[in-house]
């Protein structure tokens, strides 16, 4: 049910992509208190992007979750994701945007059903 999708103009080393995705999977499961068996990660590297008028490496991140993101969880999660991406993709912290989205259980399908 949790999903993290990273769109980045950075060019990560091929051997580091899997480790980055696994680290983010474990982080999301722990921070949201959900089983990692439901966590999905997606990295779309080498995207054509600009941010603040510059084409320096940048990231746009979507974090989706079935249920409601508590306000006291998004700031620590934002900090943790930013740290992982800044070090793993060599993107400046100030060039990472993260969007958190709640999903109602009946609006999220899995295994031929929904979470409702």
ChimeraX attribute file (.defattr): number of C-alpha atoms within 10 A of each C-alpha:
attribute: neighborCount
match mode: 1-to-1
recipient: residues
	/A:1	21
	/A:2	23
	/A:3	20
	/A:4	24
	/A:5	18
	/A:6	21
	/A:7	20
	/A:8	23
	/A:9	21
	/A:10	21
	/A:11	15
	/A:12	15
	/A:13	10
	/A:14	8
	/A:15	8
	/A:16	11
	/A:17	16
	/A:18	12
	/A:19	12
	/A:20	18
	/A:21	21
	/A:22	14
	/A:23	15
	/A:24	22
	/A:25	22
	/A:26	15
	/A:27	18
	/A:28	25
	/A:29	19
	/A:30	12
	/A:31	13
	/A:32	16
	/A:33	9
	/A:34	15
	/A:35	14
	/A:36	17
	/A:37	11
	/A:38	12
	/A:39	18
	/A:40	18
	/A:41	17
	/A:42	15
	/A:43	15
	/A:44	14
	/A:45	16
	/A:46	14
	/A:47	14
	/A:48	12
	/A:49	17
	/A:50	14
	/A:51	15
	/A:52	8
	/A:53	7
	/A:54	10
	/A:55	12
	/A:56	14
	/A:57	21
	/A:58	28
	/A:59	28
	/A:60	17
	/A:61	21
	/A:62	16
	/A:63	20
	/A:64	19
	/A:65	21
	/A:66	18
	/A:67	14
	/A:68	12
	/A:69	15
	/A:70	10
	/A:71	8
	/A:72	8
	/A:73	11
	/A:74	17
	/A:75	11
	/A:76	12
	/A:77	18
	/A:78	17
	/A:79	11
	/A:80	16
	/A:81	20
	/A:82	22
	/A:83	15
	/A:84	18
	/A:85	22
	/A:86	18
	/A:87	12
	/A:88	18
	/A:89	22
	/A:90	14
	/A:91	22
	/A:92	16
	/A:93	16
	/A:94	11
	/A:95	17
	/A:96	21
	/A:97	15
	/A:98	18
	/A:99	13
	/A:100	15
	/A:101	16
	/A:102	14
	/A:103	16
	/A:104	14
	/A:105	14
	/A:106	11
	/A:107	10
	/A:108	14
	/A:109	12
	/A:110	9
	/A:111	6
	/A:112	5
	/A:113	9
	/A:114	12
	/A:115	15
	/A:116	10
